[in-house]
Amino acid sequence: MNNKKNDIHHQENIGNTRHLKMPERLWKLVTKAAKNNRSIHDYIITIIENDLIKRKMLKKAERKKFLSNR
């Protein structure tokens, strides 16, 4: 019974996963630029959110809240 619960939870997580492909040259630049951020993933999300806020497609209040490592 416990396995079924874990399987269902695992399937939900897989459905929410998204992947991003980018050229190696661009990835190296993003990695370098993200050095002052929490992670590359958080850096990319911040860039996308900034653009969506600028386009008025996302409100500042809807921005993802990151946990501070500091």
N, C-alpha and C positions, 0 to 999 in steps of 0.2 A: 504494500500500500504506500509506503514511504517513497519507493522508486517512482511510482506514477506521479506523485506530487513534484519530485525533483525533475522528472522529464518534462512536465508541463511548464515549470518555471524556466527550464533551459530553453525550451522552444520559444517562450515569450522573449527572452533575451536575444535570441538569434534574429527574431523578426525586427528588433529595434536597432540592429547593428547596421551601420553604413560605412562604406569604404570610399577612400579618396585616392585616385591615382594621379600622380604628377611626375613630370620629368625629373630625373636625378639632379640635374643642374638647379632646378627650382627648389627641390627638397633640401639641398645643401644650403641654399640661401635662407630658406625658412628656418632651418635648424640653427643657423648662425644668428638670425634675427631674434629667435625665441630664447636665447641664452638668459636674458633678464626676466623671463616669465616663468611661471610655474611648470609648464610642460609645453611641448610642441602642440599637443592636442588642444590645450587651453588657449594657446596663442592663435591657432587657426580659428577656433570658435569666436574669440574676441574680434578678430579681423572681420569675420562674416557678420557678427552682430553689429559692429560699427557701421558696416555698409548698409545693412537692413534698417538701422536707425536713421541713417542719413537719407535713405529713400522713403522714410516714413512707413515702412512695412512692419516695424517692430518698435514697441515703446521701450524707453529706458528702463521702466519698472519690470519689463518682461525679460531683461537680460539675465543670463545664467549667473548665479552667485557662486564664485569659486572660494574654496577654503584657503585661507592664507597659510603658507608654510612658515611665515616669519613670526 
